[in-house]
Amino acid sequence: QVQLAESGGGLVQPGGSLRLTCAASRQNVEYYTLGWFRQAPGKEREAVSCISMSDRHTYYADSVNGRFTISRDSAGHAVFLQMNDLRPGDTADYYCAADPDVLMRLCVHGLSPENEYSHWGQGTRVTVSS
């Protein structure tokens, strides 16, 4: 059973950058589809980005497209979210998610909803404020 742990959150000024890391343990996630989600105070959790299990596809929410970049390490131990030009609206708890995606149908035609992912981290808080 894979375990996920996010890190890298914190307080940053508008326009700043953060790099979130989601470390996988107990099982390699090299062939998993991986995603990042976020939940702002008082709002529902939303999909931010995903990378397909084949690495052929990456998708981003419109609100972060061009500012955020998802990637994974080749050894299958982590997924990253590089966040640039951060804005107050990016303030949220950020979660990583993973799924073995044996049918290869996640993150193929766009962001996949949260109920498609079987493994979740505990989240890391990002606060963008001056």
N, C-alpha and C positions, 0 to 999 in steps of 0.2 A: 504494500500500500504506500504510494508515494506521499511524501509530506512536503509542503511548500511553506517557505518562510520569506516574507518580504522585508526589505530594509532600504534605507536611503531617504526616507521621508524627513521632513523638517520644516522649518520656517525659512522662507526665502522672499526677497523683495520682488515686486513686479518687474518683469524683464529678465529675471534671473533664471538659472538652470538647476535641475536636479537629475540625478540618475538613480532610478529605482532598480533594485536587484531582487529577483525571486529565486531563491536557492532551493533546489530539489534534493531531498534526501530519501534514503531507503530504496529508491528506484530511479534509474536513469530516465529522463524525459526526452531523450534525443528524438524519438519518433512520436511524440505527443503533439497535438495541437495545443497551443498556449495562448492565453488571453490576459489582458489587463482590463479591469473594471474599476469604477470609482463610485462612491456614494457621498454626495454633499449633504450637509446638515438639512434635515427636513425633506430630502428628496429621495427618489428611488435610485437603486443602483443602476448604473448605465455602462454599456460596453464602451471601452476607449480604443482598444486595438487588439489585433490577433495576428498570429503567425501560424500558418498551416503546418501540418506534420511533415509535409514534403519540403517546406521552406519556399515553396513556389509562390505563395500568396501571403501578402500582408495587407491589412485593412485598418483604417482609422476612422474614428468619428469625425464628422465635419468640423466640430469645434476644436479639434486638436491637429487636424491634417496640416502638414507643413511645419509643425512645431515639435511634434513628438515622433520618436523613432523606436520601433520595437526590434529586438534582435535576440539571438540566443547564442550561447557558447557552443562550439562544435562538439564538445564532449558530452553535452546533454545534461549538464548539471545546473544550468541557470538560464533565466530569461531576463532581459533588461528592458527598461523603458527610459530612454533619454528624453527629457522634457526641457525644451528651450522656450525662451520668451514667455515665461509663466505669467499668468494673469490671475487676479483675485477670483475669477470664476472657475479656476482650476482647483481651488481649495476643496479638499475631499479626503476621505479615506480611500486608499488605493489597494486593490486586491488583485492577486494573480490567480489564474485558474488553469487547469490542465485536464486534458482528456486523451485517452489512447487513440480515440477516433479511428477505430479499425475499419470503418466504412469510408473513411476519407471524405466526409461530407461537411465537416466544420471549417469555417473560415475559407470557403472556396468561392462563394459568390458574394461575400460581404461579411460583416460582423455577425457572429453567432450569439444567440441569447444565452443568458447565464444558466438556464436550465439544461443546456447541452453539455456543460462541463461537470465532471465528476469529482474533481479534487480542487480544494480551495485553500489559500493561505489565510492568515489572521488579519492581514491588512497593515498598512503603514500610512500615517497621517501626513498629508502635505498641506501646508498653510502658506498662502501667498498674500502677503500684506506688507505695507510700508510702515 
